[in-house]
């Protein structure tokens, strides 16, 4: 046999087989479904450096898709009616449909204040989730994943930024005329 044919038969396949096995085993982990965030009981809150009226308008704009039960500006409280399942907000990590007895209610409190001689407003969002297993049993309280509350707070902040940008553009346009 020649030298070339000996080198083909004596080729070491071990590094290539290990590399192939690593790639195949890693590929299975890439497509595994991830769960949602940790569940918790309790409110989410954020402080916005804006006056109370500006924040109140933003909160009302953000809560337009929700059926409101209470909207009291004097007390700084908004409360939604009972929402069944995921009619308004569906978490991105849930692929299955919500249980038929799952309901929740959102309560938002808007509190006027000041921080470092600046107008500040604190918004607190509480999500009360309940699950009714059957008609006769009492509803069971469920923890929230916190995503809907965080998204509401984020959207309130964005509405405040949009309102300020529009006011600034309007002021600039009025000065140029």
Residue frames as a rotation matrix with the C-alpha (Angstrom) as fourth column:
UNK 1
0.573 0.820 0.000 0.00
0.820 -0.573 0.000 0.00
0.000 0.000 -1.000 0.00
UNK 2
-0.142 -0.605 0.783 1.06
0.518 -0.720 -0.462 3.49
0.844 0.340 0.416 -0.63
UNK 3
-0.878 -0.312 -0.362 1.57
0.472 -0.446 -0.761 6.16
0.076 -0.839 0.539 1.96
UNK 4
-0.748 0.641 0.172 -1.64
-0.577 -0.756 0.307 8.02
0.327 0.131 0.936 0.95
UNK 5
0.094 0.834 -0.544 -3.93
-0.233 0.549 0.802 5.03
0.968 0.051 0.246 1.41
UNK 6
-0.328 -0.260 -0.908 -2.40
0.764 0.493 -0.417 4.27
0.556 -0.831 0.037 4.84
UNK 7
-0.997 -0.068 -0.034 -3.10
0.075 -0.815 -0.574 7.83
0.011 -0.575 0.818 6.03
UNK 8
-0.365 0.931 0.013 -6.77
-0.675 -0.274 0.686 7.56
0.642 0.242 0.728 4.96
UNK 9
0.244 0.467 -0.850 -7.25
0.181 0.839 0.513 4.29
0.953 -0.279 0.120 6.87
UNK 10
-0.353 -0.472 -0.808 -5.39
0.872 0.146 -0.467 5.56
0.339 -0.869 0.360 9.92
UNK 11
-0.486 0.222 0.845 -7.42
-0.090 -0.975 0.205 8.79
0.869 0.024 0.494 10.13
UNK 12
-0.887 0.132 -0.443 -8.55
0.462 0.187 -0.867 9.55
-0.032 -0.974 -0.226 13.67
UNK 13
-0.333 0.867 0.372 -12.36
0.314 -0.270 0.910 10.05
0.889 0.420 -0.182 13.71
UNK 14
-0.196 0.254 -0.947 -12.60
0.973 0.170 -0.155 10.63
0.121 -0.952 -0.280 17.47
UNK 15
-0.827 -0.096 -0.553 -12.38
0.273 -0.930 -0.247 14.50
-0.491 -0.355 0.795 17.46
UNK 16
-0.830 0.545 -0.119 -15.03
-0.390 -0.414 0.822 14.75
0.399 0.729 0.556 14.72
UNK 17
-0.236 0.771 -0.591 -17.38
0.485 0.621 0.616 12.34
0.842 -0.141 -0.521 16.48
UNK 18
-0.416 0.053 -0.908 -17.04
0.880 -0.227 -0.416 14.30
-0.228 -0.973 0.047 19.75
UNK 19
-0.943 0.044 -0.330 -17.70
-0.104 -0.980 0.168 17.58
-0.316 0.192 0.929 17.97
UNK 20
-0.629 0.749 -0.209 -20.76
-0.175 0.125 0.977 16.10
0.758 0.651 0.052 16.22
UNK 21
-0.198 0.540 -0.818 -22.14
0.836 0.529 0.146 14.75
0.511 -0.655 -0.556 19.52
UNK 22
-0.661 -0.097 -0.744 -21.68
0.583 -0.691 -0.428 18.15
-0.473 -0.717 0.513 21.22
UNK 23
-0.927 0.332 -0.173 -23.51
-0.370 -0.741 0.560 19.93
0.057 0.584 0.810 18.43
UNK 24
-0.410 0.813 -0.412 -26.39
0.088 0.485 0.870 17.46
0.908 0.321 -0.271 18.44
UNK 25
-0.222 0.317 -0.922 -26.80
0.947 0.295 -0.127 17.50
0.232 -0.902 -0.365 22.22
UNK 26
-0.811 -0.120 -0.572 -26.65
0.314 -0.915 -0.254 21.30
-0.493 -0.386 0.780 22.36
UNK 27
-0.864 0.503 0.019 -29.27
-0.210 -0.394 0.895 21.68
0.458 0.769 0.446 19.63
UNK 28
-0.196 0.825 -0.530 -31.89
0.678 0.505 0.534 19.95
0.708 -0.255 -0.658 21.80
UNK 29
-0.264 0.043 -0.964 -31.39
0.895 -0.362 -0.261 22.49
-0.360 -0.931 0.057 24.58
UNK 30
-0.984 -0.159 -0.077 -31.79
0.118 -0.918 0.378 25.44
-0.131 0.363 0.922 22.23
UNK 31
-0.594 0.805 0.003 -35.43
-0.238 -0.179 0.955 24.63
0.769 0.566 0.297 21.45
UNK 32
-0.549 0.416 -0.725 -36.64
0.796 0.525 -0.302 23.87
0.254 -0.743 -0.619 24.96
UNK 33
0.214 0.745 0.632 -39.64
0.372 -0.661 0.652 25.93
0.903 0.096 -0.419 26.03
UNK 34
-0.848 -0.529 -0.045 -38.94
0.282 -0.379 -0.881 28.47
0.449 -0.760 0.470 28.73
UNK 35
0.009 0.856 -0.517 -41.41
0.992 0.059 0.115 29.24
0.129 -0.514 -0.848 31.48
UNK 36
0.536 0.292 0.792 -42.54
0.265 -0.949 0.170 32.67
0.801 0.119 -0.586 32.55
UNK 37
-0.396 -0.683 0.614 -41.11
-0.372 -0.491 -0.787 34.80
0.839 -0.540 -0.060 35.33
UNK 38
-0.860 0.031 -0.509 -41.50
0.448 0.522 -0.726 33.96
0.243 -0.852 -0.463 38.99
UNK 39
0.110 0.973 0.201 -44.94
0.467 -0.229 0.854 34.44
0.878 0.000 -0.479 40.48
UNK 40
-0.898 -0.385 -0.213 -45.52
0.371 -0.402 -0.837 36.87
0.237 -0.830 0.504 43.33
UNK 41
0.310 0.930 -0.196 -48.22
0.922 -0.244 0.301 38.49
0.233 -0.275 -0.933 45.42
UNK 42
0.003 -0.273 -0.962 -48.16
0.654 -0.727 0.209 42.23
-0.756 -0.630 0.176 45.87
UNK 43
0.865 0.433 -0.254 -48.05
0.163 -0.720 -0.674 45.55
-0.475 0.542 -0.693 44.07
UNK 44
-0.124 -0.843 0.523 -45.72
0.992 -0.119 0.043 46.99
0.026 0.525 0.851 41.46
UNK 45
0.778 0.381 -0.500 -44.96
0.445 -0.895 0.010 50.68
-0.444 -0.230 -0.866 41.76
UNK 46
-0.192 -0.813 0.550 -43.00
0.967 -0.253 -0.036 53.38
0.169 0.525 0.834 40.01
UNK 47
0.212 0.166 -0.963 -42.37
0.466 -0.883 -0.049 57.07
-0.859 -0.439 -0.265 40.61
UNK 48
0.145 -0.079 0.986 -42.78
0.954 -0.253 -0.161 59.45
0.262 0.964 0.039 37.69
UNK 49
-0.580 -0.383 -0.719 -41.30
0.550 -0.835 0.002 62.96
-0.602 -0.394 0.695 37.75
UNK 50
-0.713 0.494 0.498 -44.45
0.265 -0.468 0.843 64.64
0.650 0.733 0.203 36.48
UNK 51
-0.752 0.503 0.426 -47.37
-0.658 -0.535 -0.529 66.46
-0.038 -0.679 0.733 38.01
UNK 52
-0.601 0.546 0.584 -50.48
-0.041 0.709 -0.704 64.57
-0.798 -0.448 -0.404 39.08
UNK 53
0.382 0.844 -0.377 -52.72
-0.432 -0.197 -0.880 65.68
-0.817 0.499 0.289 36.20
UNK 54
0.001 -0.491 -0.871 -50.18
-0.997 0.071 -0.042 64.63
0.083 0.868 -0.489 33.56
UNK 55
-0.927 -0.360 0.107 -49.84
-0.373 0.915 -0.154 61.18
-0.042 -0.183 -0.982 35.11
UNK 56
-0.330 0.884 0.331 -53.61
-0.111 0.312 -0.944 60.83
-0.937 -0.349 -0.005 35.57
UNK 57
0.438 0.450 -0.778 -54.19
-0.793 -0.214 -0.571 61.51
-0.424 0.867 0.263 31.85
UNK 58
-0.370 -0.680 -0.633 -51.53
-0.873 0.488 -0.014 58.95
0.318 0.547 -0.774 30.93
UNK 59
-0.873 0.105 0.477 -53.02
-0.194 0.822 -0.536 56.32
-0.448 -0.560 -0.697 33.24
UNK 60
0.114 0.993 0.016 -56.45
-0.278 0.047 -0.959 56.83
-0.954 0.105 0.282 31.68
UNK 61
0.287 -0.081 -0.955 -55.00
-0.957 -0.061 -0.282 56.52
-0.036 0.995 -0.095 28.16
UNK 62
-0.729 -0.653 -0.207 -53.22
-0.650 0.754 -0.090 53.29
0.215 0.069 -0.974 29.08
UNK 63
-0.805 0.445 0.393 -56.34
0.027 0.689 -0.724 51.79
-0.593 -0.572 -0.567 30.66
UNK 64
-0.342 0.700 -0.626 -58.62
-0.900 -0.435 0.005 52.49
-0.269 0.566 0.780 27.67
UNK 65
-0.454 0.208 -0.866 -58.84
-0.500 0.745 0.441 48.81
0.737 0.633 -0.235 26.57
UNK 66
-0.898 0.063 -0.435 -59.90
0.365 0.659 -0.657 47.75
0.245 -0.749 -0.615 30.08
UNK 67
0.124 0.974 0.188 -63.47
0.382 -0.221 0.897 47.95
0.916 -0.040 -0.399 31.41
UNK 68
-0.822 -0.468 0.324 -63.27
-0.056 -0.499 -0.864 50.49
0.566 -0.729 0.384 34.25
UNK 69
0.019 0.798 -0.603 -65.41
0.832 0.322 0.452 50.11
0.555 -0.510 -0.657 37.36
UNK 70
0.706 0.113 -0.699 -64.00
0.572 -0.673 0.469 53.00
-0.417 -0.731 -0.540 39.45
UNK 71
-0.147 -0.748 0.647 -62.26
0.835 -0.445 -0.325 56.13
0.531 0.492 0.690 38.22
UNK 72
0.849 0.433 -0.304 -61.93
0.526 -0.626 0.576 58.66
0.060 -0.648 -0.759 41.03
UNK 73
0.196 -0.808 0.556 -59.43
0.391 -0.455 -0.800 61.46
0.899 0.374 0.227 40.48
UNK 74
0.473 0.036 0.880 -59.96
-0.630 -0.684 0.367 62.95
0.615 -0.729 -0.301 43.95
UNK 75
0.816 -0.162 0.555 -58.90
-0.370 0.591 0.716 59.70
-0.445 -0.790 0.422 45.62
UNK 76
-0.052 -0.869 -0.492 -56.35
-0.990 -0.022 0.143 58.88
-0.135 0.494 -0.859 42.91
UNK 77
-0.494 -0.057 0.868 -57.82
-0.238 0.969 -0.072 55.43
-0.836 -0.242 -0.492 42.32
UNK 78
-0.056 0.468 -0.882 -58.75
-0.985 0.118 0.126 53.46
0.163 0.876 0.455 39.23
UNK 79
-0.497 -0.045 0.867 -60.15
-0.360 0.919 -0.159 49.95
-0.790 -0.391 -0.473 39.33
UNK 80
-0.725 0.235 -0.647 -61.09
-0.603 0.238 0.762 47.69
0.333 0.942 -0.031 36.46
UNK 81
0.447 0.868 0.217 -64.11
-0.893 0.446 0.057 45.48
-0.047 -0.220 0.974 36.38
UNK 82
0.139 -0.380 0.915 -63.52
-0.277 0.872 0.404 41.73
-0.951 -0.309 0.016 36.66
UNK 83
0.130 -0.224 -0.966 -61.72
-0.991 -0.045 -0.123 40.50
-0.016 0.974 -0.228 33.53
UNK 84
0.745 0.204 0.636 -62.08
-0.259 0.966 -0.006 36.85
-0.615 -0.160 0.772 32.50
UNK 85
0.638 -0.529 0.560 -59.07
0.698 0.705 -0.128 35.00
-0.327 0.472 0.819 31.21
UNK 86
-0.460 -0.851 -0.253 -56.80
0.526 -0.491 0.695 36.88
-0.715 0.186 0.674 28.83
UNK 87
0.458 0.743 0.488 -59.38
0.852 -0.211 -0.479 39.05
-0.253 0.635 -0.730 27.07
UNK 88
0.984 -0.111 -0.136 -57.28
-0.130 -0.981 -0.144 42.21
-0.118 0.159 -0.980 27.34
UNK 89
0.210 -0.977 -0.028 -53.70
-0.977 -0.209 -0.041 41.06
0.035 0.036 -0.999 28.01
UNK 90
0.995 0.005 -0.104 -52.13
-0.010 0.999 -0.045 37.71
0.103 0.045 0.994 27.11
UNK 91
0.444 -0.891 0.092 -48.65
-0.426 -0.120 0.896 36.91
-0.788 -0.438 -0.434 28.44
UNK 92
0.338 -0.342 -0.877 -46.14
-0.936 -0.025 -0.351 36.20
0.098 0.939 -0.328 25.66
UNK 93
-0.695 -0.719 0.029 -44.84
-0.716 0.686 -0.129 32.98
0.073 -0.110 -0.991 27.21
UNK 94
-0.364 0.640 0.676 -48.24
-0.217 0.648 -0.730 31.25
-0.906 -0.413 -0.097 27.53
UNK 95
-0.901 0.046 -0.431 -49.26
-0.421 0.142 0.896 29.24
0.102 0.989 -0.109 24.51
UNK 96
-0.684 0.693 -0.226 -52.22
0.679 0.719 0.146 27.44
0.264 -0.054 -0.963 26.07
UNK 97
-0.095 0.760 0.643 -55.61
0.045 -0.642 0.765 29.01
0.994 0.102 0.027 26.65
UNK 98
-0.759 -0.125 0.639 -56.47
-0.572 -0.340 -0.747 30.39
0.311 -0.932 0.186 30.09
UNK 99
-0.840 0.499 -0.214 -58.67
0.542 0.750 -0.379 28.40
-0.029 -0.434 -0.900 32.42
UNK 100
-0.257 0.827 0.501 -62.35
0.483 -0.339 0.807 29.27
0.837 0.449 -0.312 32.08
UNK 101
0.667 0.565 -0.485 -62.64
0.677 -0.188 0.711 30.20
0.311 -0.803 -0.508 35.76
UNK 102
-0.304 -0.866 -0.397 -59.62
0.937 -0.348 0.042 32.51
-0.175 -0.359 0.917 35.80
UNK 103
0.669 0.501 0.549 -60.43
0.558 -0.827 0.075 36.18
0.491 0.256 -0.833 36.47
UNK 104
-0.377 -0.771 -0.513 -58.48
0.926 -0.326 -0.190 39.21
-0.021 -0.547 0.837 37.59
UNK 105
0.823 0.557 0.116 -58.98
0.543 -0.830 0.128 42.80
0.167 -0.042 -0.985 38.62
UNK 106
-0.289 -0.924 0.251 -56.47
0.788 -0.378 -0.485 45.66
0.543 0.057 0.838 38.37
UNK 107
0.807 0.430 -0.405 -56.32
0.586 -0.674 0.451 48.44
-0.079 -0.601 -0.796 40.96
UNK 108
-0.153 -0.848 0.508 -54.18
0.759 -0.430 -0.490 51.52
0.633 0.310 0.709 40.28
UNK 109
0.678 0.237 -0.696 -53.42
0.658 -0.618 0.430 54.16
-0.328 -0.749 -0.575 42.87
UNK 110
0.073 -0.599 0.797 -51.94
0.642 -0.584 -0.498 57.50
0.763 0.548 0.342 41.80
UNK 111
0.595 0.038 -0.803 -50.37
0.768 -0.323 0.553 59.49
-0.239 -0.946 -0.221 44.66
UNK 112
0.704 -0.292 0.647 -49.18
0.126 -0.845 -0.519 63.08
0.699 0.447 -0.558 44.36
UNK 113
0.717 -0.507 -0.478 -45.89
0.570 0.033 0.821 64.04
-0.401 -0.861 0.313 45.98
UNK 114
0.833 -0.553 0.010 -42.51
-0.460 -0.703 -0.542 65.71
0.307 0.446 -0.841 45.58
UNK 115
0.688 -0.725 -0.042 -38.90
0.670 0.611 0.423 64.48
-0.281 -0.319 0.905 45.52
UNK 116
-0.348 -0.931 -0.111 -35.92
0.837 -0.362 0.411 66.83
-0.423 0.050 0.905 45.70
UNK 117
-0.337 0.320 -0.885 -38.14
-0.071 -0.946 -0.315 69.88
-0.939 -0.043 0.342 45.15
UNK 118
-0.881 0.136 -0.453 -39.56
-0.455 0.023 0.890 68.33
0.131 0.991 0.042 41.95
UNK 119
0.138 0.980 0.146 -43.13
-0.963 0.167 -0.209 67.26
-0.229 -0.111 0.967 41.32
UNK 120
-0.884 -0.383 -0.269 -43.36
-0.428 0.894 0.133 63.50
0.190 0.233 -0.954 41.55
UNK 121
0.207 0.971 0.123 -46.24
-0.978 0.204 0.039 61.06
0.013 -0.128 0.992 41.29
UNK 122
-0.807 -0.443 0.390 -46.22
-0.495 0.868 -0.038 57.47
-0.322 -0.223 -0.920 42.47
UNK 123
0.152 0.822 -0.548 -48.30
-0.930 0.307 0.202 54.90
0.334 0.479 0.812 40.59
UNK 124
-0.676 -0.271 0.686 -49.03
-0.560 0.794 -0.238 51.56
-0.480 -0.545 -0.688 42.26
UNK 125
-0.057 0.622 -0.781 -50.53
-0.859 0.367 0.355 48.66
0.508 0.691 0.514 40.30
UNK 126
-0.593 -0.015 0.805 -52.08
-0.554 0.733 -0.394 45.65
-0.584 -0.680 -0.443 42.05
UNK 127
-0.321 0.474 -0.820 -53.39
-0.729 0.429 0.534 42.64
0.605 0.769 0.207 40.15
UNK 128
-0.367 0.312 0.876 -55.78
-0.711 0.513 -0.481 40.41
-0.600 -0.799 0.034 42.08
UNK 129
-0.467 0.148 -0.872 -56.09
-0.687 0.559 0.463 37.09
0.556 0.816 -0.160 40.25
UNK 130
-0.214 0.468 0.858 -58.58
-0.738 0.498 -0.455 34.43
-0.640 -0.730 0.239 41.21
UNK 131
-0.778 0.004 -0.628 -59.39
-0.452 0.692 0.563 30.95
0.437 0.722 -0.536 39.99
UNK 132
0.019 0.852 0.524 -62.83
-0.911 0.230 -0.341 29.41
-0.411 -0.471 0.780 40.39
UNK 133
-0.900 -0.417 0.128 -62.57
-0.350 0.865 0.360 25.65
-0.260 0.279 -0.924 40.10
UNK 134
-0.640 0.764 0.083 -66.32
0.678 0.510 0.529 25.10
0.362 0.395 -0.844 40.11
UNK 135
-0.129 0.700 0.702 -69.57
0.095 -0.696 0.711 26.91
0.987 0.158 0.023 40.74
UNK 136
0.761 0.578 -0.295 -69.92
0.276 0.123 0.953 25.98
0.588 -0.806 -0.066 44.43
UNK 137
0.235 -0.750 -0.618 -66.39
0.972 0.162 0.172 26.51
-0.029 -0.641 0.767 45.74
UNK 138
0.767 -0.066 -0.639 -64.88
0.122 -0.962 0.246 29.81
-0.630 -0.266 -0.729 46.79
UNK 139
0.865 -0.499 0.054 -62.42
-0.048 -0.190 -0.981 31.45
0.500 0.846 -0.188 44.40
UNK 140
0.584 -0.765 -0.271 -58.77
0.730 0.349 0.588 30.69
-0.356 -0.541 0.762 45.08
UNK 141
0.816 -0.354 -0.457 -56.32
-0.377 -0.925 0.044 33.61
-0.439 0.136 -0.888 45.04
UNK 142
0.699 -0.589 0.406 -53.50
0.714 0.605 -0.352 33.18
-0.039 0.536 0.844 42.51
UNK 143
0.034 -0.753 -0.657 -50.11
0.343 -0.609 0.715 34.91
-0.939 -0.250 0.238 42.27
UNK 144
0.944 0.217 -0.250 -49.31
-0.116 -0.490 -0.864 37.22
-0.310 0.844 -0.437 39.38
UNK 145
0.413 -0.839 0.353 -46.31
0.909 0.400 -0.114 36.98
-0.045 0.368 0.929 37.08
UNK 146
0.149 -0.324 -0.934 -45.95
0.422 -0.834 0.356 40.78
-0.894 -0.447 0.012 37.16
UNK 147
-0.678 -0.479 0.558 -45.63
0.686 -0.141 0.714 41.25
-0.263 0.867 0.424 33.40
UNK 148
0.120 0.794 0.596 -48.94
0.850 -0.392 0.352 43.01
0.513 0.464 -0.722 32.90
UNK 149
0.783 0.148 -0.604 -48.21
0.529 -0.669 0.522 45.38
-0.327 -0.728 -0.602 35.78
UNK 150
-0.183 -0.946 -0.268 -44.74
0.440 -0.323 0.838 46.16
-0.879 0.035 0.475 34.44
UNK 151
-0.590 -0.007 0.807 -46.08
0.802 -0.124 0.585 46.74
0.096 0.992 0.079 30.94
UNK 152
0.551 0.824 0.136 -48.75
0.775 -0.565 0.284 49.11
0.311 -0.052 -0.949 32.28
UNK 153
0.585 -0.408 -0.701 -46.12
0.357 -0.646 0.674 51.13
-0.728 -0.645 -0.232 34.18
UNK 154
-0.528 -0.803 0.275 -43.89
0.575 -0.100 0.812 51.21
-0.625 0.587 0.514 31.11
UNK 155
-0.259 0.518 0.815 -46.77
0.889 -0.204 0.411 52.41
0.379 0.831 -0.407 28.92
UNK 156
0.774 0.493 -0.398 -47.67
0.622 -0.710 0.330 55.12
-0.120 -0.503 -0.856 31.45
UNK 157
0.095 -0.848 -0.521 -44.07
0.310 -0.472 0.825 56.38
-0.946 -0.240 0.218 31.29
UNK 158
-0.689 -0.339 0.640 -44.13
0.683 -0.010 0.730 56.36
-0.241 0.941 0.239 27.50
UNK 159
0.266 0.863 0.430 -47.42
0.898 -0.383 0.215 58.28
0.350 0.329 -0.877 27.39
UNK 160
0.692 -0.096 -0.715 -45.90
0.399 -0.775 0.490 60.94
-0.601 -0.624 -0.498 29.64
UNK 161
-0.403 -0.912 -0.076 -42.88
0.346 -0.228 0.910 61.20
-0.847 0.341 0.407 27.30
UNK 162
-0.474 0.297 0.829 -45.13
0.869 0.010 0.494 61.46
0.138 0.955 -0.263 24.24
UNK 163
0.633 0.769 -0.089 -47.28
0.770 -0.613 0.179 64.15
0.083 -0.182 -0.980 25.87
UNK 164
0.399 -0.571 -0.717 -44.19
0.251 -0.684 0.685 66.17
-0.882 -0.453 -0.130 26.79
UNK 165
-0.648 -0.664 0.372 -42.73
0.508 -0.014 0.861 65.84
-0.567 0.748 0.347 23.28
UNK 166
-0.098 0.700 0.708 -45.99
0.940 -0.169 0.298 66.99
0.328 0.694 -0.641 21.70
UNK 167
0.789 0.370 -0.490 -46.20
0.552 -0.777 0.302 69.96
-0.269 -0.509 -0.818 24.08
UNK 168
-0.043 -0.903 -0.428 -42.60
0.253 -0.424 0.870 70.91
-0.967 -0.071 0.246 23.25
UNK 169
-0.681 -0.178 0.710 -43.26
0.714 0.054 0.698 70.66
-0.162 0.983 0.090 19.49
UNK 170
0.338 0.890 0.307 -46.43
0.898 -0.403 0.177 72.74
0.281 0.216 -0.935 19.84
UNK 171
0.645 -0.179 -0.743 -44.58
0.374 -0.774 0.511 75.38
-0.667 -0.608 -0.431 21.84
UNK 172
-0.461 -0.887 0.002 -41.81
0.357 -0.184 0.916 75.52
-0.812 0.423 0.402 19.23
UNK 173
-0.444 0.384 0.810 -44.35
0.877 0.002 0.481 75.85
0.183 0.924 -0.337 16.43
UNK 174
0.649 0.739 -0.181 -46.19
0.761 -0.624 0.179 78.65
0.019 -0.254 -0.967 18.26
UNK 175
0.296 -0.638 -0.710 -42.94
0.263 -0.661 0.703 80.58
-0.918 -0.395 -0.028 18.77
UNK 176
-0.679 -0.622 0.390 -42.03
0.513 -0.022 0.858 80.36
-0.525 0.783 0.334 15.08
UNK 177
-0.068 0.740 0.669 -45.35
0.963 -0.126 0.238 81.85
0.261 0.660 -0.705 13.95
